[in-house]
Amino acid sequence: MEENQSYLATEKVSKLMGKYAVPCIISLLVGALYNIVDQIFIANANYLGSYGNAANTVVFPLTVIALAVAVMIGDGCCAFVSLNLGKGRKDTAAGSIGFSVLMTVISSVFLCAVYLLFSTPIITVFGGTVNEETFALSKEYFFYIALGIPFYMFGQAMNPIIRADGSPKFAMASTLIGAILNIILDPIFIFCFRWGMMGAAVATVIGQIATALLSLWYLLHTKSVKLSGHNFRPNKEIAGRTLSLGTCSFLSQISLVAAMATINNMVRKYGAPEPVFGQAIYTQIPMAVVGIVMKVFQIVISIVIGMAAGCIPVVGYNMGAGQNERVKRLFSLLLTCEAVVGLIALMVVELLPRQLIGIFGSANESIYYTEFAVKAFRIYLCMIIFACLNKATFIFLQAMGKAVASTMLSVIREIVFGVGFALILPLFFGLDGVLYSMPVSDILTAIVSAIIIVSTYKQLSCKHEAGTSVEYGEAKL
């Protein structure tokens, strides 16, 4: 049965943000836990240790590539569906959902095939050759993760679409069920059966299958729109607008992959000349540690993205309905909440780095492991407040239909600054330069974001801004 979402234009914005953002935050946190839980159990298995940690770090960017394609489709559809529901165009919204389902299936099967056929060169590119043990564990873990790529991508792509349909709690529950299965099965497969990296990967894939099946069930019971056969036929205009709105999400994730690949290789290159990490027994430590720091950052950024992405249906509907002032109030509330999250995260990583690294099996490692981890946390994440505000700005602009501005900011942060400084700073500061690349990138991006934020506020203050009523075009920057 179709459901009217007109309350999105009348309900108090803070209440709407809570209704949509909280389930989205939980969904993303739970999604992030797949890889993080794997790494925690791997790190605490004494027969895997830092070698398993390093292997997990190598494979992690490869799952992000799959996520990048999935969120491009899902987030783009979510924004486009919300904009069209706000304008009362339910058939156009249904066409976007149909296209997104079709595109997800095709792209996920293709990516799975590429991963299985070219696993060795792919793992090599992402730093898996740091030593022989890490390479072997990386290949084992990657093989089973690759088999689950179609299920993973389907669940991730459908999640924002389910939120756009007005069911954020179902979106949260479907992801939560999969993650719970992973948490239950990980220790059984790793410690009881001693399946090692294979066990961690198989537990993850089983959870992903559960989420994908629940998402498929929901597609047969959508509320705001009614899907039929013709909605699954490609429409050039709908496909173009859906994917353009999802480009920011894609670039945000795929550029993160480029940054991680660069960082992994820079860590391998500049760790080798170090007196300690140049020794064969310790070569994997910098890569393992940087991977852990990124996982902690992923937890924080999942909250940040969850708050912003949860607002997409609300922002899109109100932009479509011409309710600029409500969008402006929501943007202010979002930026305030993101700053608070960033401040709390900063206090944790600066004051409790030893406790954080302890979660990932430091008791089984050398003192060099812990010392480098403490330094990595305190340097790499010292500007995490700016990282939170930057990410929120990217996504909010996307929700407003500002695909170009959103994409531009994402590219500047992740490619120009993220990759650029990861390549340049180690030339002057060695291994520490890799750690400095993150805060420097976030500070410079924050300056650009501030300019865009001011411009956006000015636009939202103009109630009759021409860009807000354009049928498929982008709102004016």
DOROSE-744458 format. One record per residue (C-alpha): residue in one letter; x, z, y. Coordinates in steps of 0.1 Angstrom, whole numbers, padded with zeros to 4 digits, always signed. Layout:
# DOROSE-744458
AXZY;...
This chain:
# DOROSE-744458
M+0000+0000+0000;E+0013-0009+0035;E+0020+0020+0058;N+0018+0020+0096;Q+0051+0032+0113;S+0038+0035+0149;Y+0047+0072+0149;L+0083+0060+0154;A+0073+0051+0190;T+0055+0084+0197;E+0070+0113+0177;K+0096+0135+0194;V+0130+0118+0190;S+0148+0150+0179;K+0122+0154+0151;L+0126+0117+0141;M+0164+0121+0140;G+0161+0150+0117;K+0136+0133+0094;Y+0157+0101+0090;A+0193+0113+0096;V+0194+0143+0073;P+0184+0123+0041;C+0208+0096+0052;I+0236+0121+0056;I+0230+0135+0022;S+0228+0101+0007;L+0262+0091+0021;L+0278+0124+0013;V+0266+0121-0022;G+0278+0085-0024;A+0312+0096-0011;L+0313+0123-0038;Y+0316+0096-0065;N+0352+0089-0058;I+0360+0123-0044;V+0347+0142-0074;D+0367+0118-0097;Q+0398+0127-0077;I+0392+0164-0079;F+0388+0164-0116;I+0417+0140-0121;A+0440+0161-0099;N+0431+0193-0119;A+0438+0176-0153;N+0474+0185-0160;Y+0479+0154-0181;L+0471+0132-0150;G+0481+0152-0119;S+0495+0134-0088;Y+0499+0102-0109;G+0462+0101-0114;N+0457+0110-0077;A+0479+0081-0067;A+0460+0057-0090;N+0427+0068-0075;T+0441+0062-0040;V+0451+0026-0051;V+0416+0018-0065;F+0396+0034-0037;P+0400+0006-0012;L+0387-0018-0039;T+0354+0000-0041;V+0352+0000-0004;I+0353-0039-0005;A+0322-0038-0026;L+0307-0013-0003;A+0315-0035+0027;V+0295-0064+0013;A+0266-0041+0002;V+0263-0024+0036;M+0265-0057+0055;I+0234-0068+0036;G+0216-0034+0035;D+0223-0022+0071;G+0217-0057+0085;C+0183-0058+0067;C+0175-0022+0078;A+0181-0031+0114;F+0162-0064+0113;V+0133-0050+0093;S+0129-0021+0118;L+0131-0044+0148;N+0104-0066+0133;L+0081-0038+0122;G+0083-0026+0158;K+0070-0060+0169;G+0044-0061+0141;R+0060-0089+0122;K+0057-0077+0086;D+0061-0110+0069;T+0094-0116+0086;A+0105-0081+0076;A+0095-0088+0040;G+0115-0121+0041;S+0146-0101+0051;I+0142-0077+0022;G+0138-0106-0003;F+0168-0124+0010;S+0189-0091+0008;V+0180-0085-0028;L+0189-0120-0038;M+0222-0119-0018;T+0232-0085-0033;V+0228-0097-0069;I+0248-0129-0064;S+0276-0113-0044;S+0280-0083-0067;V+0283-0105-0099;F+0308-0127-0081;L+0330-0098-0069;C+0329-0082-0104;A+0342-0114-0119;V+0370-0117-0093;Y+0381-0081-0100;L+0382-0085-0137;L+0401-0118-0136;F+0427-0108-0110;S+0431-0071-0115;T+0469-0071-0117;P+0477-0089-0085;I+0449-0070-0067;I+0463-0036-0077;T+0498-0048-0067;V+0486-0057-0032;F+0471-0022-0028;G+0504-0004-0036;G+0499+0002-0073;T+0535-0006-0081;V+0548+0027-0066;N+0559+0036-0102;E+0550+0025-0137;E+0528+0055-0146;T+0507+0050-0114;F+0503+0013-0121;A+0491+0019-0157;L+0465+0045-0147;S+0454+0023-0118;K+0446-0006-0142;E+0428+0016-0166;Y+0406+0032-0139;F+0400-0002-0121;F+0388-0020-0152;Y+0358+0003-0158;I+0350+0007-0121;A+0349-0032-0118;L+0323-0033-0146;G+0300-0011-0126;I+0303-0031-0093;P+0269-0049-0096;F+0251-0015-0101;Y+0271+0002-0073;M+0264-0026-0048;F+0227-0029-0056;G+0222+0009-0051;Q+0242+0009-0019;A+0225-0022-0004;M+0190-0010-0012;N+0195+0025+0002;P+0192+0016+0039;I+0164-0009+0031;I+0144+0020+0015;R+0150+0041+0046;A+0137+0012+0068;D+0106+0011+0047;G+0099+0047+0057;S+0112+0065+0026;P+0144+0083+0036;K+0138+0111+0011;F+0135+0086-0018;A+0167+0069-0007;M+0185+0103-0007;A+0171+0113-0041;S+0181+0081-0058;T+0217+0086-0047;L+0217+0123-0054;I+0206+0118-0090;G+0234+0093-0097;A+0260+0117-0082;I+0247+0147-0102;L+0252+0127-0134;N+0287+0118-0123;I+0295+0155-0116;I+0281+0166-0150;L+0299+0139-0170;D+0333+0139-0152;P+0345+0173-0167;I+0331+0164-0201;F+0348+0130-0203;I+0381+0142-0187;F+0386+0177-0201;C+0366+0177-0233;F+0370+0142-0246;R+0404+0137-0227;W+0394+0102-0218;G+0416+0104-0186;M+0410+0077-0160;M+0386+0059-0182;G+0364+0090-0185;A+0363+0094-0147;A+0354+0058-0142;V+0327+0057-0170;A+0311+0088-0155;T+0309+0071-0121;V+0294+0039-0135;I+0267+0058-0154;G+0257+0075-0122;Q+0256+0042-0103;I+0234+0026-0130;A+0209+0054-0125;T+0208+0049-0087;A+0204+0011-0091;L+0175+0015-0116;L+0157+0039-0092;S+0162+0015-0063;L+0148-0014-0084;W+0117+0007-0091;Y+0112+0013-0054;L+0113-0024-0046;L+0082-0028-0067;H+0064-0001-0047;T+0073-0007-0011;K+0051+0009+0016;S+0054-0008+0050;V+0056-0044+0036;K+0043-0062+0006;L+0069-0083-0013;S+0058-0115-0030;G+0076-0144-0046;H+0081-0165-0015;N+0099-0136+0002;F+0128-0142-0022;R+0134-0178-0010;P+0163-0182+0014;N+0152-0186+0051;K+0181-0198+0072;E+0169-0180+0104;I+0161-0147+0087;A+0193-0148+0066;G+0215-0155+0097;R+0200-0127+0118;T+0201-0102+0089;L+0237-0109+0082;S+0247-0109+0118;L+0232-0075+0123;G+0251-0063+0093;T+0285-0078+0104;C+0295-0046+0122;S+0290-0025+0090;F+0309-0051+0070;L+0338-0052+0094;S+0339-0015+0097;Q+0343-0011+0060;I+0365-0042+0053;S+0388-0035+0081;L+0392+0000+0067;V+0403-0017+0035;A+0429-0036+0055;A+0441-0004+0071;M+0442+0014+0037;A+0462-0015+0021;T+0486-0014+0050;I+0490+0024+0050;N+0494+0024+0012;N+0522-0001+0014;M+0538+0015+0044;V+0538+0049+0027;R+0554+0032-0003;K+0580+0014+0018;Y+0590+0043+0042;G+0587+0070+0016;A+0614+0054-0005;P+0643+0061+0020;E+0632+0098+0023;P+0656+0123+0006;V+0628+0139-0014;F+0603+0111-0019;G+0630+0086-0028;Q+0635+0105-0061;A+0616+0090-0090;I+0598+0122-0099;Y+0583+0124-0064;T+0577+0088-0053;Q+0539+0090-0059;I+0534+0121-0037;P+0530+0105-0002;M+0504+0080-0016;A+0485+0107-0035;V+0484+0129-0004;V+0474+0102+0021;G+0446+0093-0004;I+0434+0130-0003;V+0435+0131+0035;M+0414+0099+0036;K+0389+0115+0012;V+0384+0145+0034;F+0380+0122+0063;Q+0355+0103+0043;I+0334+0134+0040;V+0333+0139+0077;I+0327+0103+0085;S+0298+0102+0060;I+0281+0129+0081;V+0288+0109+0112;I+0276+0076+0098;G+0247+0093+0082;M+0234+0106+0116;A+0239+0073+0133;A+0226+0051+0104;G+0196+0074+0100;C+0186+0065+0135;I+0186+0027+0128;P+0149+0025+0119;V+0139+0046+0149;V+0161+0027+0173;G+0152-0007+0160;Y+0114+0001+0161;N+0116+0014+0196;M+0137-0015+0208;G+0112-0039+0193;A+0084-0020+0210;G+0102-0019+0244;Q+0106+0019+0245;N+0140+0019+0262;E+0138+0055+0275;R+0133+0069+0240;V+0163+0049+0228;K+0184+0064+0256;R+0173+0100+0248;L+0182+0094+0211;F+0216+0080+0220;S+0224+0111+0241;L+0213+0134+0213;L+0233+0115+0187;L+0266+0116+0207;T+0262+0153+0213;C+0256+0160+0176;E+0286+0138+0166;A+0309+0156+0190;V+0299+0189+0174;V+0306+0176+0139;G+0340+0163+0151;L+0349+0197+0166;I+0340+0216+0135;A+0360+0191+0114;L+0390+0194+0137;M+0391+0232+0133;V+0389+0229+0095;V+0417+0204+0091;E+0440+0221+0116;L+0434+0257+0104;L+0428+0253+0066;P+0449+0224+0053;R+0463+0245+0024;Q+0429+0254+0013;L+0418+0217+0014;I+0448+0205-0006;G+0442+0233-0031;I+0409+0217-0041;F+0429+0187-0052;G+0451+0204-0077;S+0481+0214-0056;A+0488+0244-0080;N+0501+0219-0105;E+0524+0202-0080;S+0558+0208-0063;I+0562+0225-0029;Y+0570+0191-0014;Y+0535+0180-0023;T+0519+0209-0003;E+0542+0207+0026;F+0536+0170+0032;A+0499+0174+0027;V+0497+0201+0054;K+0516+0179+0079;A+0494+0149+0069;F+0462+0167+0076;R+0473+0181+0109;I+0487+0148+0123;Y+0464+0122+0108;L+0432+0139+0117;C+0441+0155+0150;M+0418+0132+0170;I+0389+0133+0146;I+0364+0141+0174;F+0371+0106+0190;A+0368+0090+0155;C+0333+0105+0152;L+0321+0094+0186;N+0336+0059+0181;K+0318+0054+0148;A+0285+0066+0162;T+0288+0041+0191;F+0295+0012+0167;I+0264+0019+0146;F+0240+0027+0175;L+0249-0006+0192;Q+0242-0024+0158;A+0208-0006+0156;M+0199-0019+0192;G+0206-0055+0180;K+0239-0057+0199;A+0258-0073+0170;V+0286-0088+0191;A+0294-0056+0210;S+0293-0035+0178;T+0314-0060+0159;M+0340-0062+0187;L+0345-0025+0188;S+0348-0022+0151;V+0375-0050+0150;I+0394-0035+0178;R+0395-0001+0161;E+0402-0010+0125;I+0422-0043+0128;V+0439-0044+0162;F+0447-0007+0164;G+0443+0006+0128;V+0464-0021+0111;G+0486-0028+0141;F+0499+0007+0147;A+0502+0014+0110;L+0527-0015+0110;I+0545-0008+0143;L+0548+0030+0145;P+0567+0035+0112;L+0595+0012+0126;F+0602+0041+0151;F+0590+0072+0133;G+0594+0063+0096;L+0569+0079+0072;D+0555+0101+0100;G+0546+0069+0119;V+0520+0061+0093;L+0504+0094+0101;Y+0505+0089+0139;S+0487+0055+0136;M+0453+0072+0131;P+0451+0094+0162;V+0467+0068+0185;S+0441+0042+0173;D+0412+0067+0179;I+0423+0076+0214;L+0426+0040+0226;T+0393+0030+0209;A+0375+0059+0227;I+0385+0045+0260;V+0369+0011+0251;S+0339+0029+0237;A+0334+0049+0269;I+0331+0016+0288;I+0305+0003+0264;I+0285+0035+0264;V+0282+0035+0302;S+0271-0002+0301;T+0245+0007+0274;Y+0231+0036+0294;K+0226+0013+0324;Q+0208-0013+0303;L+0185+0013+0288;S+0176+0026+0322;C+0162-0008+0331;K+0127-0007+0315;H+0122-0045+0319;E+0156-0056+0305;A+0152-0091+0294;G+0173-0087+0262;T+0150-0062+0246;S+0122-0087+0242;V+0142-0116+0228;E+0127-0126+0195;Y+0158-0130+0174;G+0186-0129+0200;E+0209-0101+0208;A+0202-0076+0235;K+0223-0081+0265;L+0255-0060+0267;
